[in-house]
């Protein structure tokens, strides 16, 4: 504890005299480090690259007028950090929207939220960047980025830059060479829009916490490589009518369903002497098409943890419905010459592995019980009740839209209007949307829920959830219970207050 107290004191002593526009950022850092010190956790050190990425995101949220972890360009926080030059091994992001400009209130708000506070006190994080920006309506959007990187060492006073009596001292990332003997003057990261706090409205307290997907990985992993082009595969023969096509490289395996109809992948296992991967592992809560009726030409993908980034969807895939990251000891295709494809315990194919170049492996599945014409695909039991309707399942936390019409449904022009907010269906059109809004399949769902709800579960009656979004209070149309649903200008109907199930005729 004394060691961390000394380090915290060092950070505070090097703070110096602050310019007015730096006060909030430095007070946020001081308050967080005070809390970490009380918890026996080492302090965080300011990183200007993280601050630049945080400033970017706060400005983006302010321009969009919406609180989100995802940038308007679809970027995630670790991607924005990498763009600013900071390559994370692990990290997290807290965001917040308020109408006041207060370090104390901002940190306190994060401390009251379990996920946000866990980020503040996580001993794995070593460095931090913070920024804010004010939107056109006066709302202040705050972003806190925490990270760990390869090669970090605790900055010493000679590595911390005193920018003058009017600027915040900023710790330079330690150099790979000998420490410099003199301080270098580096322009500070200045948060924008530092007007006095607003006092005319109650604070808007929307808050989100997002861990990096790789947060549980060994911190000794290699740094995240820059984005790379999709691997180019050139198979020499046509894919079989019903089966699997596997695209294999040193780092990743992509499993594509082939044929013209849906096929059953639920009992397929990939096996080698190193390990095995049942395809049921992809049913991880975010699988966007059932394995039992998996669409032809769509994919699943697995890669090794050392890749340390989310790989882009392979160009040969129509839709990538799920992906997994495995440690190298569990990577069945690494350091082997071949692996087997099994179904119901029987070997149905073998795939060769070439560590030096990508390969393609085609495996034919047994036709018995595999080909499932779309017309006979299993439907949820509720699909036969009130068939021909759009069903809305309404709870306090959010709303599920389920297509029970028996046909593909175009919901792209749907608008939901209630006394507590307005929501347009086009908000579901995110990079994660796995079916176009113009053709949501029968029995399938879309979901919207409130900020602060961790993950609204997919209803059992919903065959597949193709998209979901989290919205602030201004778009929570179900908030007072009664709302109307429009398809463009045409009123489809109204859902009454207290109504848990609302059926509408499209």
C-alpha angles and dihedrals in degrees: 000000000000090000093054090044089055092049091048090050089050090054091049095046091053092051093090125179112334132221114232093251091054097050098091095047094049094044089052090053092047093050094047092048091048089055091047090049091052089051093049092248123138115255126259121244124217116254119193093205091057089046091053091051090047091050090050092053096044090052090048092051091047091052092047093043091225137106112233143143090220119076122233087254091056094256124149122221095256089053091052090048090051090051088055090052100261113120109197126215087185134346149141142221131219120192130184140178121209137152093229130072102226130139091197094051093044095052091041090053091053091046091056091058115076097215095044093047091049087057092050092053100037107127091205091072116085106171137039142195126192134186143154141197134192122237126221091263093054097258113141116220115205127196127189118187120192123186153164123210138183114270098022117152128175108274116243124214090263090057095050115088120223102205094192135282091295100050139062117259108242124203112231116221105261111264123243087229130055116313113266118253096219133043118255120221108236122178110249125241102251118202112228130237105023100175118153117281116277115243102181098083138040112260116272103233109195114146136174134183124200126186120205108255089235093052094117095049124111106276089221091071117120118268121274110275120228118264111284133201119266112273113260115229123185110190114194099216137041119270117257120260093249124016146059134307113199121199107201130191134156092269107030147023122208117199114204126186112227133200133057102280138049115283135199114250097162095103099041119115129185110214139184136151088269096057146296139258119206107202087229085078087076090064090088102143093276099064106131101200127035114257090223092061102027115174119246116253092019124115153217121205137200129184139175121266092239088073084071096193140074105265118225119255108274112253092233092062122091091202129352102220100185142355137200136200117211132183115252094252088059095045101112094197099049120102094359131109095219143001131202131239110215132186121190088347094305121114109240099170149355127222127204120223124213111187092197100055139017117267136194125220124190119201124185117217123217108266095221108099093350106089108073114184110219092242092062098043112130114266127203114261092246091058091082092051113086089350113190095048140104105237123208116198106201128197136159090263101046152313133272119205112205125187109225096160094105091237137069109285130214108218097158093112097042116130125188116204126185138155090261099048152323128252129187121205092229087077086076089064095100130138087263095058104117100191128035115260087234091064114032105169123240114273092019132116150216123201139202125186142171128275108264095037106115098212126333104224120242108252114249090235091059111091094202138355109221100182145357137186136191116223137191123241093272089068100037094110093173093058097107094034100243122086143146128235122214132187098209104307094339117099111227095184148284131273114214128226112273093019109138094185122035120182121199131185110231 
